[in-house]
């Protein structure tokens, strides 16, 4: 019986951690953080526009 209780606790913990990871990943995507490629593209545009001046 003790093994059953420990196994249930372990599975519940894993479930909660996966749900938390999924939630935080979705919130980060919705908050509009620029990805590395977008950030690099903005830097390239600003450098190009400075060079043209």
RAZIZI-V893997 format. One record per residue. N is the residue number from 0. RES is the residue in three letters. PSI is psi in whole degrees, 0 to 359 (none if undefined). NEAR is the number of other ideal C-beta (glycine too) atoms within 8 Angstrom. D_CENTER is the distance of its C-alpha to the mean C-alpha in Angstrom with 1 decimal. Layout:
n: {N,N}
res: {RES,RES}
psi: {PSI,PSI}
near: {NEAR,NEAR}
d_center: {D_CENTER,D_CENTER}
This chain:
n: {0,1,2,3,4,5,6,7,8,9,10,11,12,13,14,15,16,17,18,19,20,21,22,23,24,25,26,27,28,29,30,31,32,33,34,35,36,37,38,39,40,41,42,43,44,45,46,47,48,49,50,51,52}
res: {UNK,UNK,UNK,UNK,UNK,UNK,UNK,UNK,UNK,UNK,UNK,UNK,UNK,UNK,UNK,UNK,UNK,UNK,UNK,UNK,UNK,UNK,UNK,UNK,UNK,UNK,UNK,UNK,UNK,UNK,UNK,UNK,UNK,UNK,UNK,UNK,UNK,UNK,UNK,UNK,UNK,UNK,UNK,UNK,UNK,UNK,UNK,UNK,UNK,UNK,UNK,UNK,UNK}
psi: {322,322,321,316,316,319,319,318,319,313,321,320,315,318,315,319,319,320,320,319,318,319,316,326,319,321,323,322,325,338,346,30,133,140,170,321,323,320,318,323,319,320,319,320,316,322,321,319,327,324,330,340,none}
near: {4,5,6,7,8,8,8,8,8,8,8,8,8,8,8,8,8,8,8,8,8,8,8,8,8,8,8,8,6,6,6,4,5,7,6,6,6,8,9,8,8,9,8,8,8,8,8,8,8,7,6,5,4}
d_center: {38.3,36.4,34.5,33.5,32.2,30.2,28.7,27.8,26.2,24.1,23.1,22.2,20.1,18.1,17.8,16.5,13.9,12.6,12.8,11.0,8.0,8.3,8.9,6.2,3.7,7.0,7.7,5.3,6.8,10.0,10.4,11.2,9.8,11.8,10.7,12.9,15.5,16.0,16.5,18.9,20.7,21.3,22.7,24.9,26.3,27.2,28.8,30.7,32.0,33.1,35.0,36.8,38.1}
